[in-house]
Amino acid sequence: MGGGILNKRMDADSKLCSFTDRDFYTAHFMDAVLWKPFVQRVCRTHGYESSKLWPGLAGTYPTFIVEVKAYGVHRSTCKIVVKFFGPPFNGTQAYEVERNLGYWLEQQPLPVHSPAILAGGLLEPDWWYLVFEHIPGTSIGKARQQLSESDWGDLLPQVGEFMRSLHAKGTPRFPDQPEMLSPTWDRYAGFLSHQRLHCLVSHQAWKDLPQHLLDQIESFIPPVEQIVDFSIPPHLIHADLTADHLLGKIMDGRWQTMAIIDWGDAMTGDILYEIIAPHFDLWRGNPRWLTACLDAYQLPDFYRQDFPRKALSMALLQLYPLPAWIIQSHSDTRTLPELAQSLFAY
């Protein structure tokens, strides 16, 4: 290891400034050795005696599972999850969203549980943290190979019902309302319009589509108001329902869903934006499973009309390139309407 990195590793034992460097952060944001002093400081602040800790699922922000004993007469042992948010990747915004929604979700009777927030606060300037209850399960991404067809048959309607129940809650109001949770459609409409304006340039840079499909983007994506039903009240979406963020366990040979985690990307949005992550990542583009989920969601007529085109348009408008498997499995596709039908037939 180079001297500069070594010095940063040593400095990180006392300060978080090293992690503001994007390269250092990317290399070490899940390094349990480097983060242990900060985890211990959080635990002491909130009356926990920490012993073992290990990284959680690698995502955007440092997250650690910690075995602790609560101070007091009984000193019971349990596990908690400590998550840090800093300058890289707009951590302050994610902290505000996840903190506000964490407390709000505790009061909502939703079909799937979300971990309770046990504590939170400011560790150092520009570095925040949250302490969550630990869910004793695993991600469905890790357990995927153990799920049977029957398990998926139970899970897909459950995901659809969860999304429908969440979206029916509208937009929660907070004293310090985060911008991403705007109670109007304005921010979301502006975001999609911006993405629409830069869509072709973004995908040309990503090279996630062959040139003959890139050439069709401008004529394929309709105006934003034809993609999203702005006539209904705005509502909250999770916006990142991937296989990593759905936790559960195999019990008596069957998958049991236990929780949905990681609300830092939540925002005011719509079902089209919400469905892209589970369709591309959770059930890997299976149109039949998409149908099972959306039937449980009771997809409104506005979205049923020309759904494949609207859904692929929304996928193209997101902040990230299309997954590589799409082109690998649809290499012979000649037009975007054909690709839309192949991916989002409903």
DRENTIPA-258206 format. One line per 2 residues: number of its first residue (from 1); their letters; for each residue y, z, x of N, C-alpha, C, O. Coordinates in steps of 0.02 Angstrom, whole numbers. Each point is the difference from the previous one (the first is absolute). Example, Ala and Ser with C-alpha at 12.3 -4.5 7.8 and 13.67 -1.06 7.14 Angstrom:
// DRENTIPA-258206
1> as> -284 390 660 59 0 -45 60 0 45 -1 33 52; 54 -69 -70 59 3 42 55 37 -39 55 8 25
END
This chain:
// DRENTIPA-258206
1> mg> -59 0 42 59 0 -42 62 0 44 2 37 49; 49 -78 -67 60 -6 40 41 64 0 -7 41 -46
3> gg> 50 -32 98 39 61 6 46 10 -59 9 56 -22; 21 -112 -4 46 8 -56 -34 27 -62 26 45 -33
5> il> -86 -71 18 -37 24 -58 -23 71 11 2 41 -46; -23 -25 107 -21 68 15 57 49 -12 -10 53 -31
7> nk> 70 -70 55 57 43 -11 14 9 -74 17 55 -22; -25 -108 -16 10 5 -72 -52 45 -32 15 38 -46
9> rm> -77 -43 70 -53 43 -27 17 73 12 -9 42 -43; 33 -27 104 18 69 16 60 23 -41 1 57 -24
11> da> 49 -101 16 59 17 -38 -16 11 -73 32 41 -34; -82 -77 9 -17 5 -71 -28 69 -17 0 18 -59
13> ds> -23 20 109 -24 67 -15 56 45 -26 -14 49 -35; 76 -64 52 55 42 -21 50 -35 -45 37 32 -37
15> kl> -36 -100 38 48 -37 -39 -33 -59 -35 -52 -25 21; 83 5 -76 -24 -58 -36 36 -64 19 -15 -53 -28
17> cs> 62 58 75 41 -59 16 -42 -58 26 18 -58 -10; -74 72 44 -41 -54 26 -26 -45 -55 -9 -60 11
19> ft> -2 88 -70 -29 -39 -54 51 -45 -35 -19 -38 -45; 82 42 65 48 -48 -27 -6 -68 34 25 -50 -26
21> dr> -58 48 83 -15 -63 34 -57 -34 -37 -55 28 -5; 67 -89 -20 -49 -33 -43 -67 -11 35 -53 10 -30
23> df> 54 -31 94 -63 -12 36 -39 65 10 -61 2 -9; 97 51 28 -34 64 10 -28 26 -65 -56 26 -3
25> yt> 96 -33 -50 -22 23 -66 -64 -37 -21 -48 31 -22; 48 -96 29 -58 -40 -21 -63 20 39 -55 2 -28
27> ah> 64 14 92 -57 18 42 -26 70 -12 -59 13 11; 103 33 -34 -18 71 -1 13 36 -66 -4 61 -3
29> fm> 20 -98 -51 20 35 -61 -58 38 -33 12 42 -44; -74 -56 63 -57 38 -26 -35 39 55 -59 19 -8
31> da> 93 -6 63 -28 37 56 2 75 -15 54 31 2; -111 -2 -19 -2 70 -20 22 47 55 28 53 -15
33> vl> -39 -71 78 21 44 55 75 4 3 28 55 8; 6 -111 -13 73 0 3 31 33 -61 52 33 6
35> wk> -82 -40 -63 29 27 -61 -19 72 -14 29 32 -44; -77 -6 80 -24 68 -13 56 53 0 1 42 -44
37> pf> 46 -43 94 54 50 -2 42 -3 -63 23 52 -25; -11 -112 0 41 -8 -59 -38 22 -63 28 30 -46
39> vq> -93 -46 44 -41 23 -55 -2 77 -1 6 30 -53; -15 0 111 -2 73 4 66 31 -22 1 52 -33
41> rv> 55 -85 51 65 27 -21 7 -2 -76 26 47 -30; -48 -101 0 3 -5 -73 -44 54 -32 20 33 -48
43> cr> -80 -24 76 -46 50 -28 29 70 5 -3 38 -49; 31 -21 106 30 67 7 57 11 -49 8 54 -28
45> th> 32 -106 18 57 5 -46 -22 18 -70 35 35 -36; -94 -58 17 -22 9 -69 -59 48 -7 -35 -1 -51
47> gy> 23 41 102 -48 54 -6 -72 -21 9 -45 32 -29; 33 -84 68 -69 -21 14 -14 11 74 43 -11 43
49> es> -104 32 -28 -24 4 69 -45 -60 11 -56 -3 -27; 78 -45 67 -38 -62 9 -52 8 54 10 36 49
51> sk> -66 -69 -59 -52 0 51 -13 -73 19 34 -27 45; -81 -6 -76 -15 -69 16 44 -48 -39 20 14 -56
53> lw> -6 -71 86 34 -54 -36 -26 -67 24 -23 -6 57; 25 -43 -100 -22 -67 18 41 -50 -41 26 17 -53
55> pg> -20 -79 78 40 -49 -34 -28 -18 -68 -61 -1 -10; 105 -12 -37 -20 -28 -63 -8 -75 7 -8 -25 55
57> la> 12 -11 -111 -5 -72 2 64 -28 33 55 20 -18; -64 -66 63 59 -31 33 37 -43 -50 -29 -45 -31
59> gt> 93 59 23 42 -39 -45 65 -16 35 1 -33 51; 54 57 -80 66 -11 29 27 62 34 35 -4 50
61> yp> -51 63 -78 28 62 23 -54 47 26 -57 -1 -24; 73 44 73 -49 47 28 -26 48 -54 39 35 -32
63> tf> -104 -34 23 -31 41 -51 -62 34 29 -42 -32 31; 39 99 -40 -54 38 31 -32 48 -50 34 32 -40
65> iv> -100 -28 43 -38 49 -39 -6 62 44 -19 -5 58; 35 63 -86 4 61 40 -43 54 -33 7 14 -60
67> ev> -50 16 100 -38 58 -24 43 62 13 21 12 57; -8 27 -109 47 56 7 -29 63 -32 -46 -2 -41
69> ka> 76 58 60 -10 63 -33 67 24 -24 49 0 37; -46 19 -100 63 27 -27 9 71 24 -46 40 -4
71> yg> 106 -24 28 14 68 22 -6 48 -60 16 -19 -56; -39 78 69 -7 50 -53 -65 38 6 -36 -6 50
73> vh> 21 44 -101 -58 45 2 -66 -40 4 -44 16 39; 38 -67 -81 -64 -35 -5 -8 -55 52 -57 -17 18
75> rs> 112 -12 6 -2 -51 51 -53 -54 -15 -42 -16 42; 46 -13 -102 -48 -50 -21 11 -65 39 56 -18 17
77> tc> -112 -16 -3 3 -63 37 2 -58 -49 -37 -2 -49; 80 -47 63 3 -60 -41 27 -57 43 12 9 60
79> ki> -2 -66 -90 29 -58 34 63 -20 -36 5 5 -61; 42 -29 100 61 -28 -27 13 -67 35 -33 -16 49
81> vv> 80 -21 -74 20 -64 31 74 5 17 41 16 -43; -24 -30 105 70 1 22 20 -72 18 -33 -34 39
83> kf> 88 12 -69 24 -69 9 72 2 24 41 35 -28; -26 -73 81 67 -1 29 35 -67 -15 -32 -52 -4
85> fg> 98 56 -3 41 -58 -15 60 1 48 37 49 1; -28 -103 37 56 -3 47 36 -66 -2 -10 -39 -46
87> pp> 54 27 95 40 -61 0 -40 -66 -2 22 -46 -34; -79 41 68 -36 -64 -4 -22 -16 -72 -22 45 -36
89> fn> 30 -107 16 -23 -25 -64 33 37 -59 -32 10 -52; 95 8 61 39 30 -54 -35 60 -31 -8 5 -61
91> gt> -13 41 104 -37 58 -22 38 45 -47 -30 31 -44; 96 -26 52 38 44 -44 -5 -23 -72 -7 41 -45
93> qa> 12 -107 34 -8 -26 -68 -69 15 -28 -6 21 -57; -46 -32 97 -68 13 -22 -9 74 -17 -34 17 -49
95> ye> 63 27 90 -4 72 -13 32 17 -67 -28 37 -39; 87 -64 27 35 15 -62 -39 -24 -61 -5 36 -50
97> ve> -23 -95 55 -40 -27 -55 -62 43 -11 -15 20 -56; -22 -7 110 -64 36 -6 11 72 -22 -40 27 -39
99> rn> 93 5 64 14 69 -20 18 4 -74 -29 40 -37; 75 -82 15 21 1 -70 -59 -15 -47 -10 34 -50
101> lg> -27 -86 67 -56 -19 -43 -56 51 2 -34 11 -50; 23 21 108 -53 49 5 9 57 -50 -47 19 -34
103> yw> 108 7 30 14 54 -48 -2 -26 -72 -23 35 -45; 47 -96 36 -1 -29 -68 -71 -13 -24 -16 14 -58
105> le> -27 -40 102 -68 -16 -19 -40 61 -21 -46 -6 -42; 62 64 70 -35 61 -20 7 14 -74 -43 34 -30
107> qq> 96 -59 0 14 14 -71 -25 -55 -46 7 5 -61; -37 -58 89 -19 -58 -40 -76 -1 -13 -39 5 47
109> pl> 19 -12 -110 -72 -5 -16 -25 -71 10 -8 -37 -48; -5 19 110 -25 -66 16 -76 0 8 -29 53 15
111> pv> -4 -110 -23 -74 -1 4 -28 16 68 -57 22 5; 96 -32 49 -23 16 67 50 48 32 60 -9 -4
113> hs> -87 59 37 40 53 31 36 -27 62 -24 -46 32; 82 76 -15 34 -11 64 7 67 34 14 50 -33
115> pa> -22 -47 100 2 65 35 66 36 -11 54 -30 1; -59 95 -12 60 41 -10 36 11 66 -31 5 53
117> il> 97 -1 -56 40 18 59 2 76 4 21 34 -47; -42 -8 104 0 72 11 64 25 33 20 57 -9
119> ag> 11 -100 49 60 19 36 32 -63 29 -30 -53 -1; 91 60 25 34 -56 32 65 24 31 23 55 -15
121> gl> 6 -97 57 63 19 30 19 -43 58 -30 -52 13; 82 74 23 27 -35 58 -26 34 63 11 59 11
123> le> -46 -97 31 -28 27 61 53 0 56 11 51 32; 19 -108 -22 55 -10 46 45 -53 -30 -21 -33 -47
125> pd> 82 25 72 44 -52 -29 -36 -67 -5 -28 -26 49; 30 -3 -110 -30 -66 -15 -76 1 -4 -31 -52 -8
127> ww> 0 112 13 -73 4 -6 -18 50 -55 15 59 5; -47 -86 -57 -19 39 -58 -76 6 -2 -36 -36 35
129> yl> 12 82 -77 -73 7 -8 -15 23 -71 42 29 -35; -103 -43 14 -27 26 -63 -70 28 14 -37 -27 41
131> vf> 20 80 -76 -66 29 3 -33 -10 -68 27 20 -51; -86 -52 51 -36 -16 -61 -65 39 -5 -27 22 50
133> eh> 4 -14 -111 -69 24 -8 -47 -52 28 14 -60 -3; -70 83 29 -50 -46 28 -50 -19 -54 -26 44 -36
135> ip> 11 -108 31 -50 -25 -47 -66 -8 38 -3 -41 46; -49 78 -64 -63 -1 40 -43 -61 -17 -55 6 -27
137> gt> 80 -64 44 -38 -61 -11 14 -50 55 21 18 55; -34 -81 -70 13 -53 48 33 -58 -36 0 -2 -62
139> si> 28 -45 99 30 -58 -32 -54 -47 -24 -55 -3 28; 71 -34 -80 -49 -48 -25 -10 -56 51 -52 -33 0
141> gk> 102 23 44 -9 -49 53 -57 18 46 -38 -43 21; 32 108 -5 -55 22 44 -67 2 -37 -53 -8 31
143> ar> 56 19 -96 -62 6 -39 -21 -64 -34 -48 -1 -38; 85 -53 50 -9 -62 -38 -73 -23 -3 -24 -19 -53
145> qq> -10 21 110 -69 -25 2 -49 42 -40 -55 -23 -16; 75 83 -2 -44 44 -38 9 -8 -76 -39 27 -39
147> ls> 91 -64 18 13 -7 -71 -45 -54 -30 -7 -54 28; -21 69 -85 -42 -47 -36 43 -42 -48 58 15 -11
149> es> -89 -67 -17 35 -40 -50 20 44 -59 53 -10 -30; -95 58 13 16 46 -55 60 44 17 41 15 -43
151> dw> -36 6 107 58 39 21 64 -39 -10 50 26 -26; -51 -90 47 60 -42 -9 14 -10 -74 58 -3 -20
153> gd> -110 -3 -19 10 -8 -72 35 59 -32 37 -8 -48; -48 68 76 36 59 -24 70 6 30 47 21 -33
155> ll> -41 -41 97 62 10 36 56 -46 -23 57 22 -8; -72 -86 -4 52 -49 -14 39 17 -64 61 -2 1
157> pq> -94 20 -56 39 22 -59 40 63 15 54 9 -27; -82 35 68 36 61 17 66 -15 36 51 30 -15
159> vg> -53 -78 61 61 -20 35 50 -31 -49 59 15 2; -84 -58 -47 44 -30 -51 31 52 -45 60 -4 -16
161> ef> -100 53 -6 26 53 -43 51 44 36 49 22 -29; -62 -10 94 48 39 39 67 -36 4 52 30 -12
163> mr> -54 -95 29 62 -37 6 37 -2 -67 61 9 -2; -97 -20 -52 32 -2 -66 33 66 -17 56 2 -25
165> sl> -91 54 39 28 66 -15 61 15 43 49 27 -24; -53 -45 88 56 11 45 60 -41 -22 56 27 -3
167> ha> -66 -91 -11 56 -43 -18 31 21 -67 60 -10 -11; -100 39 -32 27 23 -65 47 59 7 36 17 -47
169> kg> -37 16 105 44 58 11 73 -21 10 45 42 0; -32 -107 10 68 -22 14 21 18 70 -42 2 45
171> tp> 105 12 -35 26 19 66 22 73 -2 42 18 -41; -70 23 85 21 71 2 72 6 25 23 -42 39
173> rf> 11 93 -61 70 13 22 1 61 45 -33 50 -14; 70 -55 69 6 54 49 74 11 15 40 -47 -4
175> pd> -21 109 22 70 13 18 23 -43 58 57 -24 0; -100 13 49 16 -43 57 -43 -63 -3 -44 -10 42
177> qp> 56 -32 -92 -42 -57 -16 -6 -48 59 49 -30 21; -110 23 8 -9 -49 53 12 -71 -25 -16 -16 -58
179> em> 44 -26 100 17 -68 -20 -61 -38 -25 4 -38 -48; -63 49 81 -60 -36 -20 -23 17 -70 -37 -38 -31
181> ls> 58 96 6 -20 22 -67 56 -9 -50 8 40 -46; 31 -92 55 57 -13 -44 -22 -2 -73 -52 -29 -16
183> pt> 90 60 -29 -19 1 -71 18 -65 -37 -8 -4 -61; 32 -47 97 14 -65 -29 -39 -53 38 -30 13 52
185> wd> 31 -75 -79 -34 -56 32 40 -30 57 -25 -43 36; 87 65 -26 46 -35 45 -27 -6 71 0 -54 29
187> ry> -23 110 0 -23 -3 69 -60 -45 7 -4 -40 47; -43 45 -93 -61 -40 3 16 -74 -8 -27 -42 37
189> ag> 69 25 -84 20 -69 -10 35 -28 62 -12 -56 21; 55 97 9 35 -22 61 -48 -9 58 7 -47 39
191> fl> -56 92 -34 -50 -5 53 -40 -65 -7 -10 -35 49; -14 20 -109 -39 -60 -10 41 -63 10 -24 -50 27
193> sh> 87 52 -47 44 -58 11 11 -13 74 0 -57 22; 8 111 16 7 -6 72 -64 -29 31 3 -45 42
195> qr> -60 71 -64 -64 -26 25 -10 -73 -18 -26 -40 39; 48 22 -100 -6 -69 -22 41 -47 44 -22 -54 18
197> lh> 82 77 1 44 -40 41 -29 -13 69 10 -54 29; -45 104 -1 -25 -5 68 -76 -12 3 -30 4 54
199> cl> 0 -18 -111 -73 -4 -3 -29 -53 46 -45 15 38; 71 -75 -41 -28 -54 40 6 15 75 -48 -10 37
201> vs> 106 33 -16 12 15 71 -49 55 23 -27 -4 55; 17 55 -97 -45 55 18 -71 -25 11 -32 16 50
203> hq> 8 -56 -97 -70 -24 6 -8 -52 55 -54 -6 29; 106 -30 -15 -3 -45 58 -7 39 64 -37 -19 46
205> aw> 73 76 -42 -5 42 60 -68 34 5 -28 7 54; 1 13 -110 -65 35 0 -58 -49 11 -52 19 27
207> kd> 61 -81 -47 -53 -51 5 -63 22 -37 -56 -10 23; 67 40 -82 -57 25 -39 -26 -52 -50 -48 12 -35
209> lp> 81 -70 33 -22 -56 -42 3 -64 41 42 -6 45; -86 -42 -59 5 -64 35 64 -37 -22 28 15 -53
211> qh> -6 -62 93 64 -32 -12 4 -33 -68 53 3 -33; -107 -34 10 4 -35 -64 10 48 -58 27 -20 -52
213> ll> -47 83 59 14 49 -52 69 31 8 34 15 -49; -13 -6 112 68 23 12 51 -47 -31 51 22 -27
215> dq> -64 -87 30 46 -49 -27 9 5 -75 47 -27 -28; -93 62 -6 1 5 -73 33 64 -25 11 7 -61
217> ie> 5 40 105 24 66 -21 63 -5 -43 3 31 -54; 47 -69 75 63 -2 -35 -7 -24 -72 32 27 -45
219> sf> -75 -76 34 -9 -26 -68 -50 41 -41 -1 -4 -61; -39 44 95 -52 38 -35 26 64 -31 -16 16 -57
221> ip> 57 22 94 23 66 -23 56 -9 -52 52 -29 17; -62 53 -78 52 -7 -51 57 50 12 -7 44 43
223> pv> 62 -50 -79 53 50 5 -27 70 -16 -47 8 -38; 78 42 68 -24 69 -6 -6 22 -73 -47 34 -18
225> eq> 95 -54 -23 -1 22 -70 -58 -31 -39 -15 23 -55; -17 -74 82 -60 -28 -31 -64 33 25 -54 -11 -28
227> iv> 60 51 79 -58 34 29 -7 71 -28 -55 23 -14; 111 12 6 2 70 -20 31 6 -69 50 -32 -15
229> df> -80 74 -27 26 12 -67 54 55 4 -16 59 -5; 78 -79 13 55 47 5 23 26 -69 46 40 -4
231> si> -78 -64 -50 19 23 -66 -29 69 -17 23 33 -47; -73 -11 84 -30 65 -12 34 52 45 32 -19 50
233> pp> -39 84 -65 32 51 43 -30 -1 70 -60 -13 8; 101 26 43 -27 4 69 -49 58 7 4 49 -37
235> hl> -49 -55 84 -50 52 8 -22 7 72 12 -44 41; -44 99 -27 -25 17 67 -65 -36 15 -42 -7 -44
237> ih> 35 -17 107 -65 -24 23 -17 34 67 45 18 37; -109 -10 -23 -22 28 63 16 -48 58 24 20 52
239> ad> -39 -85 -63 18 -55 45 -44 -5 62 12 -44 41; -63 86 -34 -43 -5 59 -70 27 -15 -27 41 37
241> lt> -2 -64 -92 -65 24 -22 -56 -36 39 -36 -41 -28; 30 58 91 -51 -30 42 -62 43 2 -2 55 -29
243> ad> -50 -80 62 -63 37 5 9 65 40 -39 47 -10; 88 -44 54 13 61 38 31 55 -42 -5 59 18
245> hl> 36 -77 -73 39 49 -38 -34 23 -64 30 36 -40; -93 -55 31 -39 25 -56 -58 41 29 -44 -27 34
247> lg> 46 91 -48 -49 47 30 -52 21 -51 13 4 -60; -73 11 85 -53 25 -43 -61 17 41 5 9 61
249> ki> -62 -4 -93 -62 14 36 -59 -24 -42 5 -10 -60; -61 0 94 -62 -18 -33 -34 65 -22 -18 41 42
251> md> 10 -32 -108 -32 60 -27 -57 -21 -46 10 -39 -47; -70 65 61 -59 -18 -39 -9 -76 -2 -20 -28 -51
253> gr> 35 -4 107 -11 -71 6 53 -43 -31 -7 -61 0; 62 90 -26 53 -39 -32 68 17 30 12 57 19
255> wq> 32 -106 -15 67 11 24 41 39 -51 1 -16 -59; 32 68 83 45 40 -41 70 -3 29 11 23 57
257> tm> 36 -51 -94 69 -3 23 32 69 -4 -8 35 -50; 43 -15 104 29 67 2 76 0 4 32 45 -27
259> ai> -2 -95 59 73 1 8 27 -67 23 -36 -40 30; 99 29 -45 39 -55 29 54 31 43 36 45 -22
261> id> -31 -69 83 46 30 48 53 -50 23 -2 -59 -17; 49 83 57 51 -39 36 47 -37 -48 -9 -59 -15
263> wg> 59 96 -8 49 -26 -47 65 -21 35 50 -11 -34; -50 5 99 61 -15 37 29 -69 -13 59 -11 11
265> da> -101 -36 -36 24 -68 -15 15 -9 -74 17 -56 -21; -23 108 -18 11 -5 -73 72 -23 -14 46 14 38
267> mt> -39 -49 -94 66 -26 -17 0 -21 -73 -51 -2 -34; 110 -14 10 6 -33 -65 -25 -72 9 22 -35 45
269> gd> -69 14 -89 -29 -66 8 -38 -20 -62 14 25 -55; -62 -71 62 -37 -23 -58 -74 -10 17 -19 7 58
271> il> -21 -24 -108 -72 -5 9 -19 -55 49 -50 8 35; 89 -62 -30 -18 -52 48 3 26 71 -46 -13 40
273> ye> 99 49 -23 5 28 67 -55 51 11 -29 4 55; 15 36 -106 -50 54 6 -70 -27 12 -38 30 38
275> ii> 22 -87 -69 -70 -23 2 -18 -35 65 -59 -8 15; 109 -13 25 -15 -39 60 -41 40 50 -50 -25 26
277> ap> 71 88 -11 -36 40 50 -73 13 -19 -44 -11 41; 30 35 -103 -72 10 -15 -39 -65 -3 -59 -1 19
279> hf> 90 -52 -43 -37 -63 -4 -18 -27 69 -55 -24 10; 102 26 36 -12 -26 67 -40 48 44 -37 -22 44
281> dl> 43 87 -55 -29 48 47 -56 42 -32 -53 9 31; 62 15 -91 -49 45 -30 -63 -37 -21 -55 20 19
283> wr> 63 -74 -57 -60 -38 -19 -2 -71 29 -36 -43 -25; 76 31 76 -5 -59 43 1 -66 -39 -39 -46 15
285> gn> 84 40 -64 12 -64 -32 -51 -23 -51 -1 -59 -17; -42 104 -7 -51 -19 -48 33 -10 -69 21 49 -31
287> pr> -17 -111 5 35 -12 -63 -32 37 -59 35 21 -46; -101 -14 47 -33 35 -55 20 74 -2 9 29 -54
289> wl> -1 0 113 21 70 3 73 8 -17 21 50 -28; 19 -101 45 70 0 -21 4 1 -76 40 38 -29
291> ta> -81 -79 -4 0 -2 -73 -19 68 -30 31 22 -48; -81 10 77 -21 66 -26 57 51 5 10 40 -45
293> cl> 27 -42 100 55 46 10 57 -15 -49 26 45 -32; -7 -109 26 56 -18 -43 -16 7 -74 45 13 -40
295> da> -108 -22 21 -19 12 -70 10 74 -17 24 16 -54; -43 28 100 12 72 -11 74 16 -1 22 46 -36
297> yq> 17 -82 75 72 9 1 33 -23 -65 54 23 -17; -87 -69 -18 27 -31 -60 63 -40 17 55 13 -24
299> lp> -66 -62 66 55 -41 26 40 -31 -57 -28 -33 -44; 95 43 45 42 -28 -53 -1 -76 -1 -16 -33 50
301> df> 34 4 -108 -1 -72 -8 44 -37 50 -18 -53 23; 76 82 -6 45 -33 47 -36 -16 65 9 -54 28
303> yr> -50 101 -4 -34 -10 63 -64 -40 -7 -22 -32 48; -8 32 -107 -60 -41 -11 17 -74 3 -42 -40 22
305> qd> 102 21 -42 20 -69 0 11 -24 72 45 25 35; -85 -72 -13 5 -28 68 -8 54 53 34 0 51
307> fp> -81 47 -64 -9 56 45 -15 -21 72 31 27 46; -76 -75 -33 -14 -17 70 62 -20 40 9 21 57
309> rk> 33 -63 -88 61 -21 36 47 59 12 27 7 55; -18 35 -105 44 57 8 -27 48 54 39 25 40
311> al> -104 -14 -41 -29 48 48 4 -26 71 18 37 46; -35 -101 -35 5 -27 68 73 -2 23 15 12 58
313> sm> 31 -27 -104 71 1 18 20 70 23 35 7 50; -58 44 -85 17 68 20 -31 17 68 31 33 41
315> al> -92 -56 -29 -32 11 65 41 -33 56 6 28 54; 21 -87 -68 40 -35 51 68 33 11 30 -8 52
317> lq> -7 46 -102 66 32 4 -3 69 34 52 31 10; -111 -7 6 -4 66 29 22 0 73 14 -53 29
319> ly> -11 112 0 28 8 67 -47 -19 56 18 0 58; -81 -16 -76 -51 -10 51 -34 -67 -10 -1 -27 -56
321> pl> -28 -1 108 -37 -64 -7 -62 8 -43 -25 56 -10; 0 -111 -14 -63 1 -37 -56 19 48 2 -19 58
323> pa> -53 56 -82 -56 17 43 -35 -62 28 -3 -52 -34; -21 57 95 -31 -57 33 -61 -26 -39 -16 -59 4
325> wi> -19 104 -40 -61 -22 -34 15 -52 -55 -45 -37 -20; 106 36 -4 16 -47 -54 -8 -72 24 -34 -40 -33
327> iq> 64 24 88 -6 -69 25 -69 -13 28 -26 -56 -7; -5 106 36 -68 -9 27 -49 -18 -56 -45 -40 10
329> sh> 55 69 -68 -47 -12 -56 24 -56 -47 -37 -19 -45; 98 -5 55 27 -54 -42 29 -56 43 53 -28 -15
331> sd> -88 13 69 25 -48 49 7 -71 -28 39 -40 26; -76 24 -79 2 -67 -28 50 -7 -57 8 -55 -28
333> tr> 26 109 11 47 -3 -55 60 -44 17 29 8 54; -12 -53 -99 53 -48 15 67 18 -31 52 -23 24
335> tl> -51 62 -77 63 15 -34 5 75 -14 -50 35 -5; 111 -11 -1 11 71 -18 -25 16 -71 -27 54 -10
337> pe> 35 -98 -39 -30 15 -65 -76 9 4 -28 43 -34; -6 -83 76 -72 9 10 -14 68 31 -46 35 -20
339> la> 86 -16 71 -10 64 32 12 57 -49 -37 49 -1; 89 -56 -40 15 52 -50 -59 9 -48 -19 56 -15
341> qs> -10 -112 -8 -56 4 -46 -61 31 33 -35 39 -31; 23 -55 94 -58 27 36 7 76 11 -48 37 -6
343> lf> 110 -15 21 11 70 15 10 44 -61 -21 57 -1; 54 -85 -50 23 42 -55 -22 -26 -69 35 12 -49
345> ay> -91 -47 45 -24 -22 -65 -9 60 -46 -33 48 17; 63 -52 -75 -3 56 -48 3 -27 -71 -2 39 -48
END
